[in-house]
Amino acid sequence: MLASSDGELRRFILERHPVRGFWIRLDGAWRELRSFHRYPPAVEALLGEAVTASLLLAATLKFQGTLTLQLAGDGLVNLLVAQCTHEFAIRAVARADDSIDEPVSFRQLVGDGRLTVTIEAEERAARYQGIVSLEGANLADCLENYFATSEQLPTRIALAADGASAGGVLLQKIPAASAQGEALAAVSQDVWEDLQSRLAALDAPLLRLGTAKQLLQRICGEHDCRLFQGSSVRFACRCSEGRVAGLLRSLGPAEMRTILAEQGAVTVTCEFCGRPYRFDAIDVERLFTDGANPEAPHSLN
C-alpha cells in the first residue's frame, strides 16, 4: 500500500453562536495522489476540489469506514470519484475527454448528472447513500444543495485547487439550545449571514495556501473562535493482490483463459495508484483451484 502524509484538517467553533466549521489544506498528499495520472488543468482543479470536499464531509460525521463522493454526468468529465476514510486517507480518479481546451466552465465539465455521497460504516456494516442533481455554478454549490436536501443543516462551503495544492472551508449552522431565546437567536442569524458573506469573499490563493489562522481571521473577524488541534491527511490506495484476484475470479475461468490466449498474461492496473498486477498462466489456474487463497502471491510487474 502506498502512503504519504502532507495535509491537515482542523475543526473550529464559534464560542457564543451555534456555528461550527472545518478547515483543510492539502499539499504533498494531493501532489502524490495526482502524480499517477495526467489531467488537463481544469479537470485537475475539479478533482482537487472533490478530494477536499470528501474530507470536509467526512469530518462532519462520526463513523468508522469510507466516504465516497462521485460525480457522474454527460459533460467532458463523465466520471469522478474521490474517497476518504475516517482516518482521512484519500484516493481519487477522474475520467475525462482528452481534448479539453482551456478555459472550460464547471457546467461544461460535468454537464447534466448527479452527485452521489456514499458512506460505508464498518462498525454497523451499514451503507448510506445520498444523491442530488449537479445544480449550481461550481462543486461547492452542488454540495450545499446536498446538505440542504440530505442533512437539513444550513451549510456553506468554499473550495479551491490546482496542481500543487488544495484547500477549503466548511461552515455549518447547528441547532441552538432552546434556552437561548429569540433575541439571541436573531443575533446568531445575523452572525451566520455575516460569516457567509466573508466566506464567499475568500479568494482561491488564500484558500489553497493560507493557514487555518489566516482564513479564520478573515471569516470570523471579531467573533470569538476556538480552533482545535489538527488531524493529518495522507494519500493511501487500498488496492491489494487479494482484491484483484477476487475481481478476476468473478470473471470466470473461460474468460480468463481467453484473455491469456490472446495476450499471454492478464494485467490489471489500479486506476487510483497506477500499480500493475500481472497474472500469468500458472497464476490464473491457481485462481480457480479448489481452496485457492485470494491473498496468495502471484506475479507482479
N, C-alpha and C positions, 0 to 999 in steps of 0.2 A: 504494500500500500504506500502511495506517495503522500507526503505531507510537508507542510511548511507552516510557519507561524509569523504573520506580519499583518495584523489588523486588530482593531479594538472596538468593542461595543460597550457603551455606558448608559446607565439609567439615570434619570433625574426627575424630581418632582418640584412643584411649587409649594412652599410651606403653608401658605394661607388660602390656597384655592385648589379645587378638585381637578388638577391638571397633572398629568404625568407625561413622560416622553422618553425617547431613546435616541442616542446619537451614535453614529457609526462612521468609521473611516477604514478603508482598505487600501493597502499598498502592495507589499510583497505577495500576500496571499492571492490578490487579484491578478497580479502580473504572472504568477506561476500558473494559475488556472487558465488564463488565456494563451499561454505560451504553447499549448498543444494544438491550437487552431489559428488560422489567419482569417480575420473577418474585415470587411470594409469598416471604416471608422464609425459610420452611423450604426451598424449592427453591433460593433464592439461597445459603443456607448449604451445601447439599449440592453445588451446582456449584462453590463456592469451595473446598470440601474436595477435590473431584475435580481441579480445576486444580492445587492444591497437591500432591496425590498424584502427578499426572503428572510434575511437575518432580522430585519426590523419586525416582521410579522412573527417570527419565532420567539423573539424577545418578549412579546406581549402575552405569551402563553406559558402555562405551567404543564409541561409534558416531558416524557422521555420517548424519543422516536425521531421521526423525519418529517419535515415540511417541504412540500414541493410546490413551486409556483410555475405554472405552464401557460404560455400564450400560444394559441393556435388560430390562424386566420388565413385569409386569401390574399394577403399582401406580399411584399418582397421577402419578408421573413415568415415562412409558413409554419415554423415550429421553434419554440424557445423554451428551454427547461432550466430552471435554477432550483437547486436543492440544498438544504442545510439541515443539520441535526440539532438536537437540544444542546449539544456541546459546541455549537457554532463551527462545525466543519462543513465546508462548502464545496460544491462542484456544479458545473453548468455547461450547456452546449446549445448551439443555435444552428438551424438550417436555413440558409438564405440564398437568394438569387446572386450568382457570381457577378452579374453585370450591373450591380448597383452603382449609380453615379451620384456624387455629392453635389449640392446638398439634397437631402431627402427628408421628408417630414415623418413624424410618428405615424400619421394616418396611412401614408404610403407604405411604411414598413409593415404594419400589422393588418391593414385592410379591415374587413368585417370579420369578426370572430369572437372568441371568448377567452376569458381569463379564468383559470381553474386553480384553486388552492386546495391541496390535499394534505391532510395531517394524519399520519400513521403513528399511533401511540403504542409503544411496545408493552407497557405495563398492563394494558387492558386488551391488547390485541384488537384495538378499535381503529376504525378508519372514518374520518370525516372529510367531506368534500363540499366546497362552496364554489359556485360558478356564476360569473357575471359577464355581460357583454363588454366588448372593448370599446367603451364610450369615453370620449374626452380628448384633450389635446396632447396628453402625454401619459406615461405609465402611472405617475403619481395620481392623476385624475381617476384612472381605472381602479386603483387600489382604494382610493377614498370611497368610490362607489361600492366596492366590495364590503368595506367596513359598514357603510350605511345600510346595506341590504342584509348582510350576514350577521354582523355583530351589534348593530343598532347603537354604536358608540360614535359620537362626533370625533372624527379623526382627520388630521391634516398631515401631509407627507411632502417632503422635498427631497429630490434625488439628483445626483449628477455623477457622471463617469466619463473617463476617456481611457486611453490605452495604458496609462501609468497608475491611475488611482481612481477611487470611487468613494462616495460618501453620501450621507443622508441623515435626515432628522424626521422622527415621527412624533407628533403631538396628539394627545388624546384627552378629551374631557370625560372624566369618570363621574358616576352618580355621587352627588353630595349628600352628606348626612342631613336628615330631615330637621335636625335641631338648628341648622344654620339660619333658618328664617328667610323670608322673602327678600329683605333688604340685602343680606349678604349674597344671596343667590343672584340678585341683579348685578352686584359688583363683580361677581365671578364671571357673569356673562360678558360684561364689558372687558374684563381682563382677557377672556377667551378670544374675543374679537380682535383685541389688540395683538395678541400673540399670533393669530392667523395672519394678520397684515404684515407683521415683522418677518414671519417665516416666508411668506410669498416674496418678500423683497430681497432675500438672500441670493447672491449670485453664485454661479456654478463653481468658479475657482475657490471661493470660500468654503463651499460645501465639500469639495474634493480635498482641499489642502489644509483647512483650518483645524485648530484644536477644538476639543469639546468646550473648553472655557471661552474661547473666542466666539464660537457660534452661540452659546447660551447667553453670553453678554449681549449679543445682537438681538436675540429673540426675547429674552426675559427682561432685559433692561433693569428697571428699578425694582422689579418683583423679586422677593426672596426665593432663591432656587437652591436646592440641595442636589449635588452631583455625587453619585455613588461610584465605588471602585469599578474598574472595567473588567470585561471578560475578553480573552484573546480569541481571535478568529484565525482559522487555518484552512488551507486547501487540503482536501483528502478525498481520494477516489476509493469507492468501496468495491471495485471490481476484484475478482479473485478467480483462480483456476477452477474452484468448485462451482462458482456461479456460471461460468462459461460452459463447463462440462454439462451442467444441468440443462442449459439452454439448448446445446447441441443434441443432447439425449432426447429432448422433446420433439426434435425434427424427425426422429425415427431412423432406423438403420438403412433403409432403402435410399432415402435422400442423401444421407451422409456418404454412402458408398458411391453414389452418382457423382457427387462433388469430388470425391477422391479420384475417381476415374478420369474426370475432366481436368483437374488441377494438380493432382499428385499429393495434395495436403489440404487441410481445412484451416484457414487462418481467420480469426476473429479479432478485430481491433476495437478496443474500448473507445466509445465516442467521447467520453469525458476526459480521459487522460492520455489517449493515444497508445496505450500499451498493447502490443500484439500477442495473441495466444495462438500457437501453431500446433495442430494435431496431425500426426502422420497416420499411416495405415494401422500401425500397431496401437496407437492411442485410440483411434476410432473403434477398433474391435474391443478394446478394454471398456469403452463406454457402455457397451451392450452385453458385457459378460455378466452372468448372474452374480449378484452380490458385489457389483462394482462399487467402489468408493468414489463419490463425486469429488472428493478432495485429493484423490490420488494424483501424483505428479505426472506430467506429460511434457512434451517438447515445447520449448519457448524460444522465440527469436531474441 
